[in-house]
Amino acid sequence: MAQQRDDNQQQGNNSFNPARRGLMQGAGLGAALSLMGTLGGAGGLIASAQAAESAFPSHKKWKIVFVNHVTTNPFFVPTQYGIQDACSLLNMDYQWTGSATSDAGEMVRAVNSAIAAKADAIAVPIVDPSAFDKPIQAALDAGIPVFAYNADAPRGKKNPRLAYIGQDLYLSGYQMGERIVSLIDSGMVALFIATPGQLNIQPRMDGASDAIKKSGKKIDIQTVATGATVNEELSKIKAFYLGHQDLKGMFAVDAGSTQGVAQVMKESNLPAKGVHGGGFDLLPTTIQLIHEGYLDFTIDQQPYVQGFYTVMQAFVFLSSGGLVGPAEINTGLKFVTKENVEPYLNTSTRFEGKTDKQQIVPRSGAIKS
């Protein structure tokens, strides 16, 4: 059941791009079946009355264990809300476990514990190129489906996980690199990374570096490891800037380091000195400092749906007896800048992790693709 990843993977027939398709809405699968019948009319495969009367078969409250590499990191708050919402919709249960400090060994032990506890499904970010191969295969051998979310095995490497739900990490880094060279012609550019080598962020670093080098511009790339906690990241970024005040840009490939870059940019008023900055994810401080003009951009990867869609994949697999799915899901890549940051400032929802309140968010006007 191993699948080979390659550069064209997300274009395959079994991929699903949520940027082009909406979430399943309504009361659940029964409502979806009713809608199918309505759209089909009298000649449809499922008559409206039949669909309305059909209830999805009762099932045990399947439990999916989410193993994570930074369990307390604020980036994953919306991911956990997505998990909760999907579990509520589908009558499932979940456990959030793993490591708070990106310890692959601790994560592997959590996977093994989930197998021993006979979890119905397991989800894990593959942040190490080989550490998860055997435990994932052991889970599959025990009849437990395993999905990768947020981070996947390296391109070209086999891993037995059933599907990946997350951003194309190398491509997102490459596009960040292209944005960097559009802002900076020459000089030192610092690229900050929380934990070098980890597969949820290292591909972004690789992509950014490749794009900068391909540009041919005389840019001196300095890669800097910052650490797994936001306080440590801020300290390392501040120290690097104080020792390299002639730099032209500060960019990061993870949420905490991006927030730290934004804070240092504001503290030293670096935009006024011609310094550019940017990074990834939508932590509230990052969004606010983009609005204030201290950061050029951040890149959204939609962590909410990384949780929501993973639960959906597990549910469909379990309810169909393995006949349906799994499928690759690219959770998107969007540049958020001062020009389009306003909606992120004016809303407070579970979708970006700002509140635990359940709500339907209203919108109006044309939709820009």
ABEGO torsion letter per residue (X at the ends): XBBBBBAAAAABAABBBAAABBBBBEAEAAAAAAAAAAAAEAABABBAAAAAABBBBBBBBBBBBBBBABAABAAAAAAAAAAAAAAAAAGBBBBBBEBAAGBAAAAAAAAAAAAAAGBABBBBBBABAAAAAAAAAAAAAAGBBBBBBGBBBBBGBBBABABBBEBBAAAAAAAAAAAAAAABABEBBBBBBABBGBAAAAAAAAAAAAAAAAAGBBBBBBBBBAEABAAAAAAAAAAAAAABAABABBBBABAAAAAAAAAAAAAAGAAAAGBBBBEBEABAAAAAAAAAGABABBBBAGAAAAAAAAAAAAAAAAAAGGABOBBBBBAEBBBBBAAAAAAAAABBBAAAGABABBBBBBBBEBBBX
